[in-house]
Amino acid sequence: MKPIYSKAGETQGEGAKSVGIRAVAKRAGVSTATVSRSLNNPASVSPELRAKISAIIEEIGYIPDASARALSSRRTRTIGAIVPTIDNAMFAQGLQALQSYLAKRDYLLLLATNEYDLDVELKQARNLVSRGVDGLILRGDKRHDDLRRLLTAQNIPFVNVGVYEPDKPYPSIGVDNARAGRRITQHLVELGHRKVAVVAAMQRNNDRAQARLRGILEVLTEHDAVPPEHWMLQVNYKLDDARQAARTLLTSGDRPTAVICGNDVIAYGVMLEALKLGLAVPRDVSVVGFDDLEWSRHLSPSLTTIHMPTDEIWVRAGEYLIQRLTGAPAMMHREIDFSLVVRESTAPPPGA
């Protein structure tokens, strides 16, 4: 038997050697410059010729050289995104919607995480910029000063997602998180709750969680219902942490009649622990969340929460960057509406 290897420079059968643009041009009967224009500036060639070139590319398996295209257009058609973590289901959902949108427009998404650490985010941004991203999508507006300077110096368009801050000079697309916090709290107050605890997300470098908590406390203050310090807890977006927080709140002698949770995952943990402790939701304690994950409507009881239009937020962010990159008019700030979804996990307080 012959050994299955080849000497340096030899090909291993047809197709082993990469197919170049000249092969496409030869099959199409046009110049390489025409093929390049068809790829980089489709409007510059006729629809018929563009379709012919596309069919040949598909047939022979030609993959355009991204480096060469970047040199000719000064664009890599690559968008970078930095999120705190992909453990959060909302980030995964939003990134999937963004990826689908960008792919339809022939853009590639590069992803990095920062674990809510501004120094790590700066390092990740430098890595993405060094790889030639055309634009950046960043979560919230908590930034390292050096990152702001980097983006300005490199003239890289960016957008903050998940926040709506029209008073700031940085583009933003998202919801008014403070208003969302107020709305979910008003729902509980209208039901008659005044003994309200909060299991918030970690506040460090998380301006979305900070704004939600601010809105919650504004409403509770207006109704003389500010929770005591031991009723205000911060946890990671994890079921175990949320259950521990619920155990602390619900086993005390004077327990709250309602718990506002920083997101739906935290709310799931609180509800699970309440059940383990022999408490009924909402008969003994009402529970609310934020985000409206898919599981929230399937739980028993189903979860009252704030619906965040995650897909729209991330798609709008991608749309904004492409508009900036193509010179089209782009709206610098866009507020996306949230909605209160009332389900089975809330009711008037016991004895009301």
Secondary structure by P-SEA (a helix, b strand, c coil): ccccccccccccccccccccaaaaaaaacccaaaaaaaacccccccaaaaaaaaaaaaaacccccaaaaaaacccccbbbbbccccccaaaaaaaaaaaaaaaaabbbbbbbbccccaaaaaaaaaaaaaacccccccccccccaaaaaaaaaabbbbbbcccccccccccccccaaaaaaaaaaaaaaaacccbbbbbcccccccaaaaaaaaaaaaaaaaacccccccccccccccaaaaaaaaaacccccccccbbbbccaaaaaaaaaaaaaacccccccbbbbbccccccccccccccbbbbbaaaaaaaaaaaaaaaaaaccccccbbbbbbbbbbcccccccccc
